[in-house]
Amino acid sequence: MDTTTDLTFRDATDADVDVLVALIESAYRGDSSRAGWTTEADILDGQRTDPEGVLAVVEAPDSRLLAVERDGTVVACCQLEHRGAHAYFGMFAVSPALQGAGLGRVIIAEAERIARETWGVREMHMTVISVRDDLIAWYERRGYRRTGRTTPFPYGDERFGIPRRDDLRFELLVKELA
């Protein structure tokens, strides 16, 4: 079965918060995340997000949290935020059982289209933990480029996880949208 077809994209609502938190956590933290390739379990313990953080994205005025469904089940999500001349892409999660089947490519392309058509932006920005070489390489294959611009990881703020190493920072990746 082609896992990239029969997807429905819609704006998440406050009723989706618990499902989205569970999805995001399953994709990045703990043993369940090891079923996919996007796990951060080797570099971070604790949570990736929480209901308050997801609800804040759902309710923010210049933000959209896209819920991606197949057969009525949320299988992925991503955040789009309008920031002037560019959009920010974040909170991207695909169910670990479905990772590696091309779903991510379809979702990021749709997110770029939505940002371009909705806000007329010329660039998509995102931040990725700089030690995530495999993930950064995946984004580079999608047309994103490393900028070398980094921001510190929020050590001491457990809302973002509990670091297992002391060299974490976020690197800005940018893509020109045609």
Buried (B, 14 or more C-beta within 10 A) or exposed (E): EEBBEEBEBEEBEEEBBEBBBEBBBBBBBBEBBEBBBBBBBEBBBEBBBBEEBBBEBBEEEEBBBBBBBBEEEBBBBBBBBBEEEBBBBBBBBBBBEBBEBEBBEBBBEBBBEBBBEEBEBBBBBBBBBBBBEEBBEBBEEBBBEBEEEEEEBEEEEEEBBEBEEEEBEBBBBBBEBE
